[in-house]
Amino acid sequence: MAMIKISHDKCTLCGTCIKECPFDAIEIKDDKLYINENCTLCGLCVKVCPEGALEKEEKAAPRTDLNHYRGIWFFAESREGKLTPVAFEMLSGALKLKESLGEEVSGVVIGSGTEGFAAELGSRGADKVYIIDDESLAHFQEEAYALAMAGLIEKYLPSIVIAGATMMGRAFIPSVAAMVRTGLTADCTGIDIDPGTRLLLQTRPTFGGNLMARIVCRNHRPQMSTIRPKIFDEAPVSRDSKAEVVNEPFDPSAVKNRVEFCGRQKVENMVDLQESEVIVSGGRGMKEPKNFALIKELADALGGAVGASRAAVDAGWMPYPHQVGQTGKTVKPKIYIACGISGAIQHLAGMQTSDYIIAINKDPEAPIFRVANLGIVGDVFEILPALTRKIKEKNS
Ligand SMILES: Cc1cc2nc3c(=O)[nH]c(=O)nc-3n(C[C@H](O)[C@H](O)[C@H](O)COP(=O)(O)OP(=O)(O)OC[C@H]3O[C@@H](n4cnc5c(N)ncnc54)[C@H](O)[C@@H]3O)c2cc1C
């Protein structure tokens, strides 16, 4: 950790550093120099100060004894008394790491009314399940969940902790990483073990998706990642054997909650692309925003959701939550229907693991046909209404 240290006895408040700072990070308050949160530690102020009153202080972070940490943990997310699909996806990811690392796989359950969760996770391959079950944890709240998870990590010292990059995972896992003083690679699209170093390789898009970065956490433990849903298949029920269960108590009075749970409200028309079994997506080939009505009609007839390529989203035809691809959502529905989408690599990155892909495109050379199970070469404006009509006839 580094910081800019100010020697107030040397500082004459000449203002040189304030003028030179490119980030407006230096101010004078109550006749004293003050560095605010805009500081990026670039060090320019240190160089320009004529009095030598500023110094960049590097504090070596305490090095963790890595040998004490063992085991692969996944957060088994649950909602309304049920484990969510992402819990089984994370278990699948953890089991994949176990193949290379050979260490025990443990699930972490936090909530209330969690009976049966351990058995379910055990039958899908978890060796152990840590359970913190308390009435105060019935509804997700960041502070409480972070405290519960951080307490477990500090007590049992896992080497790796993964969680879904869901709304819940994104909300509290960064606090956990900060509490246990380690790093976090957020929103990964892949994880693996480096065979040489046995470190966790965490892959995620960077620079707006133009590069894929591989990140390792060398000096701190645990190695922590949140991983996008639908990257892994759900771990299937594979055995009768049970997971070892470790029940841990929780003290709600230790939580300084800044949020009070008042109730749950269902948001109408919320896009739940990642949970949909059928997705009908439109691209630039739909020509105009109003033509997305054709996509919606087919999606409704199939009980599915509407997706879009980035070109359609960038054109303002569909809102961003509908975007599928490298910088949108990763989806894995049973049926994905791509309409007027060329199949650029960044779009394929978000949908090519769908179970069955149908592509409608007037260009027989469109790259989308390389991943499609069924390709229809033709005009979307003829094919979509005909398809919807047929499906409606079948439904009636
Ligand atoms: C860093 C980065 C990140 C990106 N992230 C994403 C992402 O997350 N998701 C994403 O989708 N893209 C992403 N892109 C953009 C991607 O490269 C493509 O530009 C985009 O996917 C193209 O969208 P499209 O297929 O709708 O449009 P186009 O490539 O223009 O394709 C339109 C298709 O429609 C067909 N067509 C036209 N008229 C008809 C018709 N009447 N009937 C049938 N077919 C017709 C055409 O033959 C053509 O194949 C990203 C790009 C970059 C650089």
The ligand as an SDF file (V2000), in Angstrom:
LIG
                    3D

 53 58  0  0  0  0  0  0  0  0999 V2000
  -14.5050   -4.8090  -27.7230 C   0  0  0  0  0  0  0  0  0  0  0  0
  -15.7280   -5.2030  -28.4340 C   0  0  0  0  0  0  0  0  0  0  0  0
  -16.7590   -5.7980  -27.7130 C   0  0  0  0  0  0  0  0  0  0  0  0
  -17.9340   -6.1910  -28.3830 C   0  0  0  0  0  0  0  0  0  0  0  0
  -18.9310   -6.7920  -27.6640 N   0  0  0  0  0  0  0  0  0  0  0  0
  -20.0300   -7.2230  -28.3340 C   0  0  0  0  0  0  0  0  0  0  0  0
  -21.0720   -7.9090  -27.6490 C   0  0  0  0  0  0  0  0  0  0  0  0
  -21.0590   -8.0640  -26.4230 O   0  0  0  0  0  0  0  0  0  0  0  0
  -22.1230   -8.3460  -28.3720 N   0  0  0  0  0  0  0  0  0  0  0  0
  -22.2210   -8.1720  -29.7260 C   0  0  0  0  0  0  0  0  0  0  0  0
  -23.2250   -8.6010  -30.3330 O   0  0  0  0  0  0  0  0  0  0  0  0
  -21.2410   -7.5250  -30.3880 N   0  0  0  0  0  0  0  0  0  0  0  0
  -20.1740   -7.0360  -29.7390 C   0  0  0  0  0  0  0  0  0  0  0  0
  -19.2330   -6.3430  -30.4190 N   0  0  0  0  0  0  0  0  0  0  0  0
  -19.5180   -5.9150  -31.7910 C   0  0  0  0  0  0  0  0  0  0  0  0
  -19.2770   -7.0080  -32.8260 C   0  0  0  0  0  0  0  0  0  0  0  0
  -17.9400   -6.9670  -33.2530 O   0  0  0  0  0  0  0  0  0  0  0  0
  -20.1800   -6.7670  -34.0530 C   0  0  0  0  0  0  0  0  0  0  0  0
  -19.9480   -5.4880  -34.5550 O   0  0  0  0  0  0  0  0  0  0  0  0
  -21.6690   -6.8920  -33.7520 C   0  0  0  0  0  0  0  0  0  0  0  0
  -21.9270   -8.1030  -33.0780 O   0  0  0  0  0  0  0  0  0  0  0  0
  -22.4300   -6.8590  -35.0750 C   0  0  0  0  0  0  0  0  0  0  0  0
  -23.8010   -6.9030  -34.8170 O   0  0  0  0  0  0  0  0  0  0  0  0
  -24.7940   -7.5040  -35.9160 P   0  0  0  0  0  0  0  0  0  0  0  0
  -24.4310   -8.9080  -36.1850 O   0  0  0  0  0  0  0  0  0  0  0  0
  -26.1640   -7.2140  -35.4300 O   0  0  0  0  0  0  0  0  0  0  0  0
  -24.5510   -6.5440  -37.1550 O   0  0  0  0  0  0  0  0  0  0  0  0
  -23.8410   -6.8510  -38.5280 P   0  0  0  0  0  0  0  0  0  0  0  0
  -22.4880   -7.4120  -38.3410 O   0  0  0  0  0  0  0  0  0  0  0  0
  -23.9670   -5.6100  -39.3330 O   0  0  0  0  0  0  0  0  0  0  0  0
  -24.7140   -7.9930  -39.1650 O   0  0  0  0  0  0  0  0  0  0  0  0
  -26.0150   -7.8050  -39.6400 C   0  0  0  0  0  0  0  0  0  0  0  0
  -26.4110   -9.1030  -40.3170 C   0  0  0  0  0  0  0  0  0  0  0  0
  -27.7610   -9.0290  -40.7080 O   0  0  0  0  0  0  0  0  0  0  0  0
  -27.9030   -9.6890  -41.9460 C   0  0  0  0  0  0  0  0  0  0  0  0
  -29.1080   -9.1530  -42.5860 N   0  0  0  0  0  0  0  0  0  0  0  0
  -29.3210   -7.9150  -43.0630 C   0  0  0  0  0  0  0  0  0  0  0  0
  -30.5770   -7.8000  -43.5270 N   0  0  0  0  0  0  0  0  0  0  0  0
  -31.1770   -8.9820  -43.3530 C   0  0  0  0  0  0  0  0  0  0  0  0
  -32.4590   -9.4950  -43.6320 C   0  0  0  0  0  0  0  0  0  0  0  0
  -33.4180   -8.7210  -44.1540 N   0  0  0  0  0  0  0  0  0  0  0  0
  -32.7180  -10.7750  -43.3430 N   0  0  0  0  0  0  0  0  0  0  0  0
  -31.7830  -11.5770  -42.7920 C   0  0  0  0  0  0  0  0  0  0  0  0
  -30.5400  -11.1510  -42.4800 N   0  0  0  0  0  0  0  0  0  0  0  0
  -30.2380   -9.8620  -42.7580 C   0  0  0  0  0  0  0  0  0  0  0  0
  -26.6360   -9.3920  -42.6930 C   0  0  0  0  0  0  0  0  0  0  0  0
  -26.3930  -10.3870  -43.6840 O   0  0  0  0  0  0  0  0  0  0  0  0
  -25.6160   -9.4330  -41.5900 C   0  0  0  0  0  0  0  0  0  0  0  0
  -25.0300  -10.7130  -41.4530 O   0  0  0  0  0  0  0  0  0  0  0  0
  -18.0710   -5.9570  -29.7740 C   0  0  0  0  0  0  0  0  0  0  0  0
  -17.0080   -5.3720  -30.4790 C   0  0  0  0  0  0  0  0  0  0  0  0
  -15.8720   -5.0050  -29.8190 C   0  0  0  0  0  0  0  0  0  0  0  0
  -14.7480   -4.3780  -30.5980 C   0  0  0  0  0  0  0  0  0  0  0  0
  1  2  1  0
  2  3  1  0
  2 52  2  0
  3  4  2  0
  4  5  1  0
  4 50  1  0
  5  6  2  0
  6  7  1  0
  6 13  1  0
  7  8  2  0
  7  9  1  0
  9 10  1  0
 10 11  2  0
 10 12  1  0
 12 13  2  0
 13 14  1  0
 14 15  1  0
 14 50  1  0
 15 16  1  0
 16 17  1  0
 16 18  1  0
 18 19  1  0
 18 20  1  0
 20 21  1  0
 20 22  1  0
 22 23  1  0
 23 24  1  0
 24 25  2  0
 24 26  1  0
 24 27  1  0
 27 28  1  0
 28 29  2  0
 28 30  1  0
 28 31  1  0
 31 32  1  0
 32 33  1  0
 33 34  1  0
 33 48  1  0
 34 35  1  0
 35 36  1  0
 35 46  1  0
 36 37  1  0
 36 45  1  0
 37 38  2  0
 38 39  1  0
 39 40  1  0
 39 45  2  0
 40 41  1  0
 40 42  2  0
 42 43  1  0
 43 44  2  0
 44 45  1  0
 46 47  1  0
 46 48  1  0
 48 49  1  0
 50 51  2  0
 51 52  1  0
 52 53  1  0
M  END
$$$$
